[in-house]
Amino acid sequence: MDTNNWPEIGDFVVCTVKDVTDFGAYAMLEEFGGKEGFIHISEIKAGWVKYVRDHVREGQKIVCKVLTVDTSRRHIDLSLKDVNDHQKRAKIQDWKNEQKATKWLQFVAEDTNTDDNTMQKIRHKLLEQFGSAFLAFEEAAINDIKPFKDIGINKNVANSIVKIAKENIKLPFVDIAGYVDLTCYLPNGIDVIKKSLNEANKVKQDDVEVDISYIGAPRYRIKVIAPDYKTAETVLKKSATIAIKTIENMGGKGVFHRHIESLKA
């Protein structure tokens, strides 16, 4: 860990409580080379605190807010009371993600025979470009090697990052559905409907799955699984539009309903 790395005032930091005294607690900052900060008794909890040990204990992992940083004295003041539950959960999750990313970078080093000094430089580049090592791996899982082409990282290393990202990160996907009513009273009406659905099912896009199922005449459900809502909505509307245009061109009718509430009648 870079010993010259210091937190900024206002940062949320993960700490391990090292020593509890009558007037506060000393805590080690996990992400800053083991630097130590102090939580005064007045920053432990809102209101009056009689015994610090009623609220923190040695070895406990906590999330604090940085109040002051004095690099010349190597002193950091921390607050525990200024961190709410949401901020605590978010920071702990970010910290755990970075721990995972650190392990994955070790895998990259082993996979590409890259020395520690070079990997440290690569890590800094990832932090500069993506904000965190974990976000860099997340970008790799979503967009392959593209985000790494112009940031000065060796191609073999970039390919290894992509490979390890895809092995370890399960991308978040959204699942939405819409409905089409398809009718055709021509003698070959059933075949017309089938052709319309087949055309709708041909909509293809990377990382997107389209599934069409029968609900009950004349209704069909178009289910779309995609990496995000915007993509899912776009593919859903495109698939429904193709089904409707196809059946109308062949003498039938089609109507699209986005939400299930639209079908209650």
Backbone hydrogen bonds, N-H to C=O, Kabsch-Sander energy under -0.5 kcal/mol:
donor,donor_aa,acceptor,acceptor_aa,energy
5,N,2,D,-1.4
6,W,4,N,-0.6
10,G,66,V,-2.4
11,D,8,E,-2.1
13,V,64,C,-2.8
15,C,62,I,-3.2
16,T,28,M,-2.2
17,V,60,Q,-2.6
18,K,26,Y,-3.0
19,D,26,Y,-1.7
21,T,24,G,-3.1
24,G,21,T,-0.6
25,A,39,I,-2.1
26,Y,19,D,-3.0
27,A,37,G,-2.7
28,M,16,T,-2.9
29,L,35,K,-3.5
30,E,14,V,-2.3
30,E,28,M,-0.7
31,E,14,V,-0.5
32,F,29,L,-1.3
34,G,29,L,-1.2
35,K,32,F,-1.7
37,G,27,A,-3.1
38,F,76,I,-2.6
39,I,25,A,-3.2
40,H,38,F,-0.7
40,H,78,L,-0.6
41,I,23,F,-2.1
43,E,40,H,-2.5
44,I,41,I,-1.1
45,K,41,I,-0.6
50,K,48,W,-0.5
54,D,51,Y,-1.5
55,H,52,V,-2.2
56,V,52,V,-1.8
59,G,17,V,-3.3
60,Q,57,R,-1.9
62,I,15,C,-2.5
62,I,60,Q,-0.5
64,C,13,V,-2.5
65,K,79,S,-2.8
66,V,11,D,-2.6
67,L,77,D,-3.0
68,T,77,D,-1.2
70,D,75,H,-3.1
71,T,69,V,-0.6
74,R,70,D,-0.8
75,H,70,D,-2.5
77,D,68,T,-2.0
78,L,38,F,-2.9
79,S,65,K,-2.1
80,L,43,E,-2.3
81,K,43,E,-2.3
83,V,80,L,-1.2
84,N,82,D,-0.5
88,K,84,N,-2.3
89,R,85,D,-2.5
90,A,86,H,-2.5
91,K,87,Q,-2.3
92,I,88,K,-2.5
93,Q,89,R,-2.2
94,D,90,A,-2.3
95,W,91,K,-2.5
96,K,92,I,-2.5
97,N,93,Q,-2.4
98,E,94,D,-2.1
99,Q,95,W,-1.9
100,K,96,K,-2.0
101,A,97,N,-2.4
102,T,98,E,-2.3
103,K,99,Q,-1.8
104,W,100,K,-2.4
105,L,101,A,-2.3
106,Q,102,T,-1.3
107,F,103,K,-1.7
108,V,104,W,-2.2
109,A,105,L,-2.4
110,E,106,Q,-2.2
111,D,107,F,-2.7
112,T,108,V,-2.0
113,N,109,A,-0.8
114,T,109,A,-2.0
119,M,115,D,-2.2
120,Q,116,D,-2.2
121,K,117,N,-1.6
122,I,118,T,-2.2
123,R,119,M,-2.6
124,H,120,Q,-2.0
125,K,121,K,-1.9
126,L,122,I,-2.2
127,L,123,R,-2.4
128,E,124,H,-2.4
129,Q,125,K,-2.3
130,F,126,L,-3.0
131,G,126,L,-0.5
131,G,127,L,-1.5
136,A,132,S,-1.3
137,F,133,A,-1.9
138,E,134,F,-2.4
139,E,135,L,-2.4
140,A,136,A,-2.0
141,A,137,F,-2.3
142,I,138,E,-1.6
143,N,139,E,-3.5
144,D,140,A,-1.5
146,K,143,N,-1.2
148,F,145,I,-2.0
149,K,146,K,-1.4
151,I,148,F,-0.9
153,I,148,F,-0.6
158,A,154,N,-2.7
159,N,155,K,-2.7
160,S,156,N,-1.9
161,I,157,V,-2.5
162,V,158,A,-2.2
163,K,159,N,-2.3
164,I,160,S,-2.7
165,A,161,I,-2.4
166,K,162,V,-2.4
167,E,163,K,-1.4
168,N,164,I,-1.3
169,I,165,A,-2.7
170,K,168,N,-0.6
171,L,169,I,-0.8
174,V,226,A,-3.3
176,I,224,V,-2.4
178,G,222,I,-2.1
179,Y,257,H,-3.3
180,V,220,Y,-2.5
181,D,255,V,-2.7
182,L,180,V,-0.6
182,L,218,P,-2.5
183,T,253,K,-2.6
189,G,186,L,-2.3
192,V,188,N,-2.0
193,I,189,G,-2.3
194,K,190,I,-2.3
195,K,191,D,-2.4
196,S,192,V,-2.2
197,L,193,I,-2.3
198,N,194,K,-2.4
199,E,195,K,-2.3
200,A,196,S,-2.1
201,N,197,L,-1.9
202,K,199,E,-1.1
203,V,200,A,-1.1
208,V,205,Q,-1.8
209,E,225,I,-2.6
211,D,223,K,-2.7
213,S,221,R,-2.4
215,I,219,R,-2.3
216,G,219,R,-1.6
219,R,216,G,-3.3
220,Y,180,V,-2.2
221,R,213,S,-2.9
222,I,178,G,-3.0
223,K,211,D,-3.4
223,K,221,R,-0.6
224,V,176,I,-2.8
225,I,209,E,-2.4
226,A,174,V,-2.1
226,A,224,V,-0.5
232,A,228,D,-2.2
233,E,229,Y,-3.0
234,T,230,K,-2.1
235,V,231,T,-2.5
236,L,232,A,-2.5
237,K,233,E,-2.5
238,K,234,T,-2.0
239,S,235,V,-2.6
240,A,236,L,-2.5
241,T,237,K,-2.5
242,I,238,K,-2.1
243,A,239,S,-2.0
244,I,240,A,-2.3
245,K,241,T,-2.8
246,T,242,I,-2.4
247,I,243,A,-2.0
248,E,244,I,-2.4
249,N,245,K,-2.1
250,M,246,T,-0.8
251,G,248,E,-1.3
252,G,247,I,-3.2
253,K,183,T,-3.0
255,V,181,D,-1.7
257,H,179,Y,-3.5
262,S,259,H,-1.2
263,L,260,I,-1.8
264,K,261,E,-1.2
265,A,263,L,-1.2
